[in-house]
């Protein structure tokens, strides 16, 4: 019926209208390769539409002007419609396929829960919907990429989904990733990694060889994260090489990252590949927010995660003495 309504096979269409937004643009990228790179969706008078080639299915991430994200479960030949209020994005309605409608219903339920109750509800949804792409997204979002990841539960749920979908590429990759992510848990050694920083320099775990080491995430659009970077700059000036720092910037445009680094006179390595939340180092370290941080001791062990700027500064001073 959706094909008959105007979306032909081999294409996917997203359209909608949000109140309290006039002009602007959204970003869209794919979690599983259905879309190469990042694309933009213009908004005019609160209305927007987007069409892409798609011959199977894909999980897309829609990024709003306030940098909040919403998954869209795309299928070839389908049209998905979004409606709601731009000032209350958690309450927007997404219709057009059963996967998106299931996600909308679950999101409404989660909106009413306290944070400690959310993992159990999400886990039950995954167990009851083992063939759904929504379950794969929820598994990654709430048990792998959350500020407080639960890798043990993630392994259990991944194995459960693989029993129903043994050839699913996303799950097979996730299974491999979880073995590496275990290394970023508290008291575990940081994982080995290799990346290229914004200046084209190769960066590995050997860059974190100070008495105290910190991995941070930031973005030019997040005041809290740039404040964290300023605190790290002050501490770096105080402790020099005794403090090792590596930053991951989630800006979509590396040029924006370079300008911010130059403006703030940051002297340590920053990785910014324009992939935002899909940056491989985020998954390597199990980081999923802006700002976020890992505190690492001289032996390479993770001693704390996602501290407030104040507590991060206090812990660094204490570990230095």
Secondary structure, 3 states (H helix, E strand, C coil): CCCCCCCCCCEEEEEEEEECCCEEEEEEEECCCCCCCCEEEEEECCEEEEEEECCCEEEEEEECCCCCEEEEEEECCCEEEEEEECCCHHHCEEECCHHHHHHHHHHHHHHCCCHHHHHHHHHHHHHHCCCCHHHHHHHHHHHHCCCCCCHHHHHHHHHHHHHHCCCCHHHHHHHHHHHHHHHHCCCCECCCCEEECCCCCEEEHHHCCCCEEEEEEECCCCHHHHHHHHHHHHHHHHHHHHEEEEEEECCCCHHHHHHHHHHHCCCCEEECCCCHHHCHHHHHHCCCCCCEEEEEECCCEEEEECCCHHHHHHHHHHHHC
